[in-house]
Amino acid sequence: MSEAVWKDYVRKKAGSPKPLKGIRVLEVCTLVFGPSGPSWLAEMGAESIKCEIPPLGDVERALSCAGFLFKEQSPLFMHDNVNKLYFGLDLHLPAAQEIFLELARKADIIEDNLRPGVMERWNVGYRQVKNINPRIIYVEKNGFGQWGQYAEEGRPSNDGAAQAFSGFSWMSSFPDKPPVKQMIYACDMYGALLTEVAVLSALHYRERTGRGQYIEASQTETIIRTMSWIWPYQYLTGKGAQPAGNRDVSICPADSFRTSDSALIALAAATPEEFKGLCTAMGKPEMATDLRFKDHNVRLKQENATVLLKIIAEWAKTKTVKEIESLAEKHCFAASHVMNAKDINENAHLKERGFMTQVDDALYGEYLDHEFPVMMSKTPPKKKWTARPVGFDNEYILKSILGKTEEEVKNMYECKAVGKWADRAGRRPPPGWDGKSGINALA
């Protein structure tokens, strides 16, 4: 996309229609794996209703990096729960279950990430909902799936457990070192992403046939899917793939190297042209025709790879990060400074593209976050608001969506089918809230 077209796209972004406008999602989710998917759908324009048991709501509200809260709210929860309507609904109670089923009649998608069987025990499982709404797309996701040995045992999971069970943390480590758990929630996020791919496919199927369907996703199985070649390699050779640290065992050279300014740079040169460019940049053009390195498959042999990576490491120590990046651009091989969070937040390229951007929220004010990472010229996704207190949108949902009267709403509060936030950080509005800002965002 040309610069002129891109800037025009940015100008139109705020008022553009969203691709999932008119789709309604009901979410009964907690932590990261569950809420992330409905949040992405909401960025794409879906009306996503987050159902939480009042007054405490989602467990993720109490989780934050090193205990840091922004205006009494967890940045983790804010990041994973944008553009949603917040409904305090106690599904333990029959009256609340009836309300949920009323919403289910009007919904397109329902998502939960509770333990197997919980939604059915609450009388709002797939078999109950499809009887009143055969077009529903009903999604259940958890650590080990809805059936099988671990599901029957009721074994709980989280991202760290899924990294361990899948072999992901073992394969992310260095040789002869303990397994390394990734700080990011890789299993949660990738699992949520694959689930939403299935959801969008189910929407397309429903468009053609008029029929909804049931979708099941296992957090451990989705992350195993990312570990591509490991499983056929194990089967076909009988050899287990071994941890290799920052080295890519399918590409040589591809590793991280220390530079003269004590930084790290990730460098790769797989194709003949890229490798020739790297050799020229190092002042060793003869290496491109060396029989140990000329052919990529020969370079991958352990004895040759060890020699080659040592040569590159010695060269990298004589150059700064910027010098190597300039040489990479000139000679057409891949090289990038290993950046930290501060580097990313301040990166001019990402800001120019509108990816790292200021979110101006009615409750929390301005803060920096990233936009949806895929650009769409006609229907661009957009963050419009961030997290809200437990039950923040109860009245809008009950009156505007379900058509309840003031008296009916009052009765629902009295029987505790619906409720609002506890008076504690992460659940209540931020300090200084005026009692009006942010209410009925979709009204």
C-alpha positions in Angstrom: 0.0 0.0 0.0 1.5 3.4 -1.0 2.1 6.1 1.6 -0.7 8.3 0.2 -3.2 5.4 0.4 -2.0 4.5 3.9 -2.5 8.0 5.2 -5.9 8.1 3.7 -6.7 4.9 5.4 -5.7 6.4 8.8 -7.9 9.4 8.3 -10.9 7.3 7.5 -10.2 4.8 10.3 -12.3 6.3 13.1 -15.6 6.4 11.2 -15.3 3.3 9.0 -17.7 0.4 9.4 -16.4 -2.6 11.1 -16.4 -6.1 9.5 -18.4 -7.8 12.2 -21.0 -5.1 12.8 -24.3 -6.8 13.7 -22.7 -9.9 15.2 -23.5 -10.4 18.9 -21.1 -12.4 21.2 -21.9 -13.7 24.7 -18.8 -14.4 26.8 -18.5 -16.4 30.0 -14.7 -16.3 30.2 -11.9 -15.7 32.6 -8.2 -15.0 32.7 -6.5 -14.7 29.2 -7.3 -17.7 27.0 -11.0 -17.1 27.3 -11.5 -13.3 27.0 -8.9 -12.5 24.3 -10.9 -14.0 21.4 -14.2 -12.1 22.1 -12.1 -8.9 22.5 -10.7 -9.3 19.1 -14.1 -9.9 17.7 -15.2 -6.7 19.5 -12.3 -4.8 17.9 -13.8 -6.0 14.5 -17.1 -4.5 15.4 -19.0 -7.3 17.1 -21.2 -6.5 20.1 -19.4 -8.5 22.8 -21.1 -8.9 26.1 -18.9 -10.1 29.0 -20.9 -12.0 31.6 -19.2 -12.0 35.0 -20.4 -13.3 38.4 -20.8 -10.2 40.6 -19.4 -8.6 42.6 -15.8 -9.8 41.8 -16.1 -10.9 38.2 -13.2 -12.2 36.1 -10.2 -13.5 38.1 -7.9 -11.6 35.6 -9.0 -8.3 37.2 -6.8 -9.2 40.2 -3.7 -10.0 38.1 -1.1 -7.5 37.1 2.6 -7.2 36.4 4.4 -6.9 39.7 1.2 -5.7 41.3 1.0 -2.5 39.3 -2.5 -1.0 38.8 -3.4 1.9 36.5 -6.1 3.9 38.2 -6.9 0.8 40.2 -7.2 -1.4 37.1 -5.0 -4.2 35.9 -3.3 -3.3 32.6 -3.5 -7.0 31.7 -7.3 -7.0 32.1 -7.5 -3.7 30.2 -5.5 -5.1 27.3 -7.6 -8.4 27.0 -11.0 -6.9 27.4 -11.5 -3.9 25.0 -14.8 -2.8 23.4 -17.0 -5.0 25.5 -20.2 -4.5 27.4 -20.0 -5.6 31.0 -22.9 -7.7 32.5 -22.9 -8.8 36.1 -24.9 -12.0 35.9 -24.8 -14.8 38.6 -25.3 -17.9 36.5 -25.5 -20.1 39.6 -29.1 -18.8 40.0 -32.1 -20.0 37.8 -33.3 -16.4 37.3 -29.9 -15.4 35.9 -29.9 -18.5 33.7 -33.2 -17.4 32.2 -31.8 -14.0 31.4 -28.8 -15.6 29.8 -31.1 -17.8 27.6 -33.0 -14.7 26.6 -29.7 -13.2 25.4 -28.7 -16.4 23.8 -31.8 -16.3 21.6 -30.5 -13.0 20.2 -26.9 -14.0 20.0 -24.7 -15.3 17.2 -21.8 -16.6 19.2 -21.3 -17.9 22.8 -17.8 -18.5 24.2 -16.7 -19.9 27.6 -13.5 -21.3 29.0 -14.8 -23.0 32.1 -14.1 -26.6 33.1 -16.0 -29.3 31.2 -19.7 -29.5 32.0 -20.1 -26.3 34.0 -22.2 -24.5 31.4 -24.5 -27.5 31.2 -24.9 -27.7 34.9 -26.0 -24.1 34.8 -28.6 -25.0 32.1 -26.9 -22.8 29.5 -24.8 -25.4 27.7 -24.8 -26.0 23.9 -27.6 -28.6 24.0 -29.8 -26.2 25.9 -29.1 -23.2 23.8 -29.3 -24.8 20.4 -32.9 -25.8 21.1 -33.9 -22.2 21.3 -31.3 -20.9 18.7 -30.2 -23.4 16.1 -28.1 -20.7 14.5 -25.8 -20.3 17.5 -22.1 -20.9 17.2 -21.1 -22.2 20.6 -17.4 -22.2 21.6 -15.9 -24.1 24.6 -12.2 -23.8 25.2 -10.0 -25.0 28.1 -6.7 -26.6 28.9 -7.3 -30.1 27.8 -10.6 -30.1 25.9 -14.1 -31.3 26.8 -13.4 -35.0 26.8 -10.5 -37.4 27.3 -8.7 -38.5 30.4 -7.6 -35.1 31.7 -11.0 -33.6 31.0 -12.7 -36.4 33.0 -10.3 -35.8 35.9 -11.2 -32.1 35.8 -7.5 -31.2 35.6 -7.1 -27.4 35.7 -4.7 -25.6 33.4 -3.1 -22.2 32.7 -0.6 -20.8 30.2 2.4 -22.0 32.2 1.0 -25.5 32.6 0.1 -25.6 28.9 3.7 -24.6 28.0 5.0 -27.4 30.2 2.6 -30.1 29.1 3.0 -29.4 25.3 6.8 -29.4 25.4 6.8 -25.8 24.4 8.8 -24.7 27.4 11.3 -27.5 27.0 11.8 -26.7 23.3 12.2 -23.0 24.2 15.2 -23.6 26.4 19.0 -23.8 25.8 20.9 -27.0 25.6 21.7 -28.6 29.0 19.6 -25.8 30.8 16.3 -26.0 32.6 13.1 -25.4 30.6 12.2 -21.8 30.0 8.6 -20.6 30.5 7.9 -17.7 28.1 6.9 -14.6 29.9 4.2 -13.9 27.3 1.0 -16.0 27.4 1.8 -17.8 24.2 -0.6 -20.7 24.8 -3.4 -18.4 25.8 -3.0 -16.0 22.9 -2.3 -18.6 20.1 -5.1 -20.8 21.4 -7.5 -17.9 21.3 -6.4 -16.9 17.8 -7.0 -20.4 16.4 -10.3 -20.6 18.1 -11.4 -17.3 16.4 -10.3 -18.6 13.0 -12.7 -21.5 13.6 -15.4 -19.0 14.7 -15.1 -16.9 11.5 -15.2 -20.1 9.5 -18.4 -21.2 11.3 -19.9 -17.8 10.5 -19.2 -18.4 6.9 -20.7 -21.9 7.1 -23.8 -20.5 8.7 -24.1 -17.9 6.0 -24.3 -20.7 3.4 -26.4 -23.2 5.3 -28.3 -21.3 8.0 -26.9 -23.7 10.7 -24.7 -23.0 13.7 -22.4 -25.5 15.3 -20.3 -26.5 18.3 -16.6 -25.6 18.5 -14.2 -27.1 21.0 -10.6 -26.0 21.5 -7.8 -27.3 23.7 -5.2 -24.9 24.9 -2.5 -27.5 24.9 -3.3 -28.9 21.5 -3.4 -25.4 19.9 0.1 -24.6 21.1 1.4 -28.1 20.0 0.2 -27.1 16.5 2.8 -24.3 16.5 5.7 -26.7 16.9 5.4 -27.6 13.3 8.3 -29.9 12.2 9.0 -31.4 15.7 6.3 -34.1 15.5 6.9 -35.6 12.0 10.6 -35.4 12.7 10.2 -37.5 15.9 8.0 -40.0 14.1 10.1 -40.4 10.9 13.6 -40.4 12.5 12.9 -41.7 16.0 15.0 -38.8 17.2 13.6 -36.2 19.5 14.3 -32.6 18.6 16.6 -31.0 21.1 16.5 -27.5 22.6 18.7 -25.1 20.6 18.3 -21.7 22.4 18.2 -18.8 20.0 19.5 -20.9 17.1 17.1 -21.9 14.3 18.0 -25.6 13.6 16.3 -25.4 10.2 18.1 -22.3 9.0 21.9 -21.7 9.1 23.0 -19.1 9.9 20.1 -17.9 12.2 21.0 -17.0 15.7 21.5 -14.1 18.1 24.9 -12.5 18.5 26.5 -10.0 20.9 27.7 -6.7 19.4 30.5 -4.3 20.2 28.1 -2.0 22.1 27.0 -4.9 24.3 23.6 -5.3 22.6 22.2 -8.4 20.9 21.3 -8.7 17.2 19.3 -11.5 15.6 20.7 -12.4 12.2 19.7 -14.9 9.5 20.8 -15.7 5.9 19.1 -18.7 4.4 19.1 -18.2 0.7 22.3 -18.3 -1.5 21.9 -14.5 -2.2 21.4 -13.7 1.5 24.4 -15.8 2.6 26.6 -14.3 -0.1 25.5 -10.8 1.1 26.4 -11.7 4.7 29.9 -13.1 3.6 30.5 -9.9 1.7 29.4 -7.7 4.7 31.9 -9.6 6.9 34.7 -9.0 4.4 34.9 -12.7 3.7 33.3 -13.2 0.3 35.3 -16.4 -0.2 33.1 -18.1 2.5 30.2 -18.1 0.0 32.0 -20.7 -2.1 33.6 -22.7 0.8 32.5 -26.3 0.5 31.5 -26.4 4.2 29.1 -23.4 3.7 28.2 -23.1 0.1 25.1 -25.4 0.3 22.4 -24.6 2.9 21.9 -28.3 3.9 25.6 -28.7 4.3 25.7 -25.7 6.5 23.1 -27.3 8.8 25.4 -30.1 9.7 26.5 -29.7 13.3 30.2 -29.5 12.6 29.8 -26.9 9.9 27.2 -24.9 11.7 29.4 -24.7 14.8 32.3 -23.3 12.8 30.2 -20.8 10.8 28.3 -19.4 13.9 31.6 -18.9 15.7 33.0 -16.9 12.7 29.9 -14.7 12.7 30.0 -14.3 16.5 33.6 -13.0 16.3 32.7 -10.6 13.5 29.6 -9.3 15.3 31.7 -8.4 18.4 33.6 -5.9 16.2 30.4 -4.0 15.0 27.6 -2.1 16.7 24.0 -3.0 16.2 23.4 -0.1 13.9 26.4 -1.0 11.8 25.2 -4.5 11.3 21.7 -3.4 10.5 23.0 -1.0 7.9 25.1 -3.8 6.4 22.1 -6.1 6.3 20.1 -3.5 4.5 22.9 -2.9 2.0 23.6 -6.6 1.4 20.1 -8.0 1.7 20.2 -10.4 4.7 18.0 -10.2 7.8 19.3 -8.5 11.0 17.4 -6.8 13.8 18.3 -5.4 17.1 16.8 -7.5 19.9 14.6 -4.7 21.3 13.0 -4.4 24.8 9.6 -3.0 25.7 10.8 0.6 25.9 12.3 0.3 22.4 9.0 -0.9 21.1 6.9 1.8 22.8 9.2 4.5 21.4 9.7 2.9 17.9 9.1 5.6 15.2 8.2 3.0 12.5 5.4 1.5 14.6 4.1 5.0 15.6 4.1 6.2 12.0 2.0 3.1 11.0 -0.5 3.8 13.7 0.2 0.5 15.5 1.5 1.9 18.8 -1.1 4.5 19.6 -2.7 6.5 22.4 -6.0 5.1 23.5 -8.3 7.9 24.8 -10.7 6.1 27.2 -13.8 7.8 28.8 -13.0 6.2 32.2 -9.2 5.8 32.2 -8.0 8.6 30.0 -5.0 8.2 27.7 -2.6 5.3 27.7 -0.4 3.7 25.1 -1.3 0.3 23.6 -1.2 -1.3 20.2 -4.0 -1.5 17.6 -5.2 -4.6 15.9 -2.1 -5.9 14.1 -3.8 -6.5 10.7 -4.7 -3.6 8.5 -8.0 -3.6 6.6 -8.6 -0.8 4.1 -12.4 -1.0 4.0 -13.4 -2.3 7.5 -10.5 -1.5 9.9 -10.6 -2.9 13.4 -10.5 -0.3 16.2 -10.1 0.0 20.0 -12.9 2.3 21.2 -12.8 1.8 24.9 -11.1 -0.4 27.4 -12.2 -2.4 30.5 -15.2 -1.5 32.6 -16.2 -2.3 36.2 -18.2 -5.5 36.9 -21.8 -5.0 35.8 -21.1 -1.6 34.3 -23.6 -2.0 31.4 -26.4 -3.9 33.2 -29.1 -1.4 32.6 -28.2 -1.0 28.9 -28.2 -4.8 28.3 -31.4 -5.4 30.3 -33.4 -2.4 28.9 -32.1 -1.8 25.4 -31.3 -5.3 24.3 -33.8 -7.4 26.3 -36.5 -4.7 26.6 -37.0 -5.1 30.4 -39.0 -2.6 32.3 -37.7 -0.6 35.3 -39.7 -2.8 37.6 -38.3 -6.0 36.1 -34.7 -4.7 36.4 -35.3 -3.8 40.0 -36.6 -7.4 40.7 -33.5 -8.9 39.1 -31.2 -6.9 41.4 -33.4 -7.8 44.4 -33.1 -11.5 43.7 -29.4 -11.1 43.0 -29.6 -12.5 39.5 -27.7 -9.4 38.4 -25.3 -7.3 40.3 -22.5 -4.8 40.2 -18.9 -4.3 41.3 -17.4 -4.9 44.7 -15.8 -1.9 46.4 -12.3 -2.9 45.6 -9.5 -2.2 43.1 -10.0 -3.8 39.7 -13.7 -4.2 40.2 -15.0 -0.7 40.8 -14.8 2.5 38.7 -11.5 4.4 38.7 -11.0 7.2 41.4 -12.8 10.4 40.4 -15.3 8.8 38.1 -18.2 11.3 37.5 -20.9 8.6 37.5 -21.7 9.1 33.8 -18.6 8.8 31.6 -18.4 5.6 29.5 -22.0 4.5 30.1 -23.9 2.9 27.3 -21.0 3.0 24.8 -23.1 1.4 22.1 -26.3 3.3 22.8 
